[in-house]
Amino acid sequence: MIIRVSGSSQFLITQPDHAALAGHIMRHWAADGLLVSPRREDILHAVEEHDNGWRETDAAPLVDETTGRILDFIHVPDDVKRGVWPRALERLRTVPYAAALVAQHAIHVYARNRTSADWTAFFLEMEEARNRYLRQTPSATLEELLHDYAFVRLGDLMSLTFCTGWTGPQTDEYGYSIRLREAHMSVSPDPFGGQRVPFEIAACELPDRPFRSAADARRAMVAAPRITVTGLTAGP
C-alpha cells in the first residue's frame, strides 16, 4: 500500500494501481530508444504489472500493533516484501521477458539488503528466475535486459513520486531528475518529446489517525470514499 498524507486525511493507493500509472506514463516516453525497441511491448507490460504481487497484501490494510498506524510498502515486515515477488513472476510467466525484468526490479529495489542473511535465499531465487525467464527470450541478452530495466525503474520512480507526494527532487542512476510541485511532475531532461501527459489514479480516503486493529482499519477502508487524484507530467 502507498500512503499519501494531506491535511487530516491519508490517501491509500494500491501498488497495482501505482504500477498501472507507471505504465501509462511510460507509454509516452520518447527517449532512450524505447519507441523503436523491438521489446517495447514486453517492457511496458513489465512496467504496468511490476507490482501485481501486492494485490493480495493491499486487499486489506496492515496495521502496526504498537502505533495503530497503517503500514505502507516501506514499513511492512520483510517477509511480506519477500513474498510479493514470486506471485508477481508467476502471473507474468506467459511473458517471460517481462517476468525477467520484474525479477531484476526485485533485485534492484532491495539491493541494500544484500548483506543480510535473511535475504540471501530471496536474491538467489530472483536471480535464478531472471536468468530462467531470460533464457526463454533468446532474442535478448542480459546486457540488453539491464539496459531495458531502466524503463521499469524510471516508470516506478515517477509514479511513486506522485503517489507518495514526495516534494524533494528524486534522482536516479540513469541521469533524470523528477520534481513534484502540487499536481505537476516535471522530469529533466525532457523524455516526453515536448508532450504534456495528464494522468489520474484512484485512492481511498481515510482519516489520518491510528486504528485499534487491522479489522478496524479494514472496516474504515470498506466504508471510505473513493476519490480520483489527477496530475500532469512533462519536461522541465
C-alpha positions in Angstrom: 0.0 0.0 0.0 1.1 3.5 -0.8 0.0 6.2 1.7 -0.1 9.9 0.8 -0.9 12.2 3.7 -2.6 15.5 3.1 -4.1 17.6 5.8 -6.2 15.5 8.1 -6.5 12.7 5.5 -4.4 9.8 4.4 -5.0 8.5 0.8 -4.4 4.8 0.3 -3.2 3.8 -3.2 -2.7 0.2 -4.1 0.6 -1.0 -5.5 -1.1 -2.5 -8.7 -2.8 0.9 -9.4 0.6 2.6 -8.9 2.1 0.2 -11.4 -0.6 0.9 -13.9 0.0 4.6 -13.6 3.7 4.0 -14.2 2.8 2.1 -17.4 0.6 4.9 -18.6 3.4 7.4 -18.1 6.0 5.2 -19.8 3.8 4.8 -22.9 4.5 8.4 -23.6 8.3 8.1 -23.0 10.0 9.2 -26.2 13.7 9.0 -25.2 16.4 6.4 -24.9 15.2 4.3 -27.8 12.0 3.0 -26.2 9.8 4.0 -29.1 11.7 1.8 -31.5 12.7 -1.1 -29.2 11.6 -4.5 -30.6 10.9 -5.4 -26.9 8.8 -2.3 -26.2 5.5 -4.0 -25.5 7.1 -6.5 -23.2 9.0 -3.7 -21.4 5.7 -1.7 -21.0 3.9 -4.9 -19.8 6.6 -5.3 -17.1 6.1 -1.7 -16.0 2.4 -2.0 -15.9 2.4 -5.3 -13.9 5.6 -5.0 -11.8 3.7 -4.7 -8.5 0.8 -7.2 -9.2 2.2 -9.4 -6.4 1.0 -6.8 -3.9 -2.6 -7.5 -4.9 -3.3 -9.8 -2.0 -1.4 -7.7 0.5 -3.2 -4.5 -0.5 -6.7 -6.1 -0.3 -6.8 -5.1 3.4 -4.5 -2.7 5.3 -1.8 -4.0 7.6 -1.6 -2.1 10.9 1.3 -1.7 13.3 0.2 -3.2 16.6 2.1 -0.7 18.7 1.2 2.6 16.9 -2.1 1.7 15.2 -0.8 3.3 12.0 -1.5 1.6 8.7 1.7 0.3 7.2 2.9 1.4 3.8 5.0 -0.7 1.4 8.2 0.6 3.0 7.3 -0.4 6.6 5.5 -3.8 6.1 7.6 -6.7 7.5 10.4 -8.1 5.4 8.7 -11.5 5.0 5.7 -9.7 3.4 8.1 -7.8 1.0 9.8 -11.1 0.0 6.5 -12.9 -0.5 5.3 -10.4 -3.2 7.7 -11.2 -6.0 7.2 -15.0 -6.5 3.5 -14.2 -7.0 4.3 -11.5 -9.5 6.6 -13.7 -11.5 4.1 -16.5 -11.6 1.5 -14.1 -13.0 3.9 -13.0 -15.7 5.2 -16.4 -16.7 3.5 -16.3 -20.1 5.5 -13.1 -21.0 9.0 -14.3 -20.0 10.9 -11.1 -20.8 8.5 -9.1 -18.7 9.0 -11.6 -15.9 12.8 -11.3 -16.2 12.5 -7.5 -15.9 10.4 -7.7 -12.8 12.8 -10.2 -11.2 15.5 -7.7 -11.9 13.4 -5.0 -10.3 13.1 -7.0 -7.1 16.9 -7.5 -7.1 17.4 -3.7 -7.6 15.0 -2.2 -5.1 16.1 -4.4 -2.3 19.8 -4.3 -3.1 20.6 -2.7 0.3 19.6 -6.0 1.9 22.3 -7.9 0.0 24.4 -8.4 3.1 21.6 -9.7 5.3 21.4 -13.5 5.8 17.6 -13.3 6.0 17.6 -12.1 2.3 20.2 -14.5 0.9 17.6 -17.0 -0.4 15.5 -14.3 -1.9 18.3 -12.9 -4.0 19.2 -16.4 -5.2 15.6 -17.1 -6.1 15.2 -13.8 -8.0 18.5 -14.2 -9.9 17.6 -17.7 -10.9 14.2 -16.7 -12.0 15.5 -13.7 -14.0 18.0 -15.9 -15.8 15.5 -18.7 -16.4 13.0 -16.3 -18.0 15.7 -14.6 -20.0 16.7 -17.9 -21.5 13.1 -18.2 -22.7 13.7 -15.0 -24.6 16.5 -16.0 -26.9 16.4 -12.6 -28.8 17.6 -10.7 -25.7 20.8 -10.8 -23.7 21.5 -10.0 -20.1 23.1 -6.7 -21.2 20.0 -5.7 -23.1 17.8 -6.7 -20.2 19.8 -4.5 -17.8 19.5 -1.6 -20.4 15.7 -2.1 -20.7 15.3 -2.4 -16.9 16.0 1.4 -16.8 12.4 1.9 -18.1 10.9 -0.2 -15.3 12.9 1.7 -12.7 12.0 5.2 -14.2 8.3 4.4 -14.5 8.3 3.1 -10.9 10.1 6.2 -9.6 7.9 8.7 -11.4 4.7 7.0 -10.3 5.9 6.7 -6.7 6.9 10.4 -6.6 3.4 11.4 -7.5 1.5 8.7 -5.4 3.5 9.4 -2.2 3.5 13.1 -2.7 7.3 13.3 -2.5 8.3 17.0 -3.0 12.0 16.8 -2.9 13.9 16.2 -6.1 14.1 12.5 -7.0 17.2 11.4 -8.9 18.2 8.1 -10.4 21.2 6.4 -11.8 20.0 7.0 -15.3 20.5 10.8 -15.3 16.9 12.0 -14.8 15.6 14.3 -12.1 12.0 14.3 -11.0 10.3 17.0 -9.1 6.7 17.3 -7.9 5.0 20.6 -7.4 1.4 20.1 -6.3 -0.2 18.2 -9.2 2.6 18.9 -11.7 5.5 16.5 -12.0 8.5 17.7 -14.1 11.1 15.4 -15.5 14.5 16.7 -16.6 15.9 16.3 -19.2 12.5 16.1 -21.1 11.9 12.4 -22.0 8.4 13.1 -23.5 9.4 14.9 -26.7 7.6 18.1 -25.6 4.3 16.2 -24.7 2.3 17.1 -21.6 1.0 13.9 -20.2 -2.2 14.0 -18.0 -3.0 11.1 -15.7 -5.2 10.0 -12.8 -5.2 7.4 -10.1 -7.8 6.1 -7.7 -7.3 6.4 -3.9 -9.2 5.6 -0.8 -9.5 8.5 1.7 -9.2 7.7 5.4 -8.7 10.0 8.4 -5.1 10.3 9.3 -5.3 8.6 12.6 -4.3 5.4 14.4 -6.7 2.4 14.3 -7.4 0.0 17.1 -6.7 -3.1 14.9 -6.3 -4.3 11.4 -10.0 -5.2 11.5 -10.9 -1.6 12.5 -8.8 -0.3 9.6 -10.4 -2.7 7.2 -13.9 -1.6 8.2 -12.9 2.0 7.7 -11.4 1.2 4.3 -14.6 -0.5 3.2 -16.7 2.4 4.2 -14.3 5.1 3.0 -15.0 7.3 -0.1 -13.0 6.6 -3.3 -11.5 9.6 -5.0 -9.6 10.3 -8.2 -6.3 12.1 -7.9 -5.2 13.8 -11.1 -1.9 15.1 -12.2 0.3 16.0 -15.2 3.8 15.3 -16.1 6.1 17.0 -18.7 9.6 18.1 -19.2 11.1 21.0 -17.2 
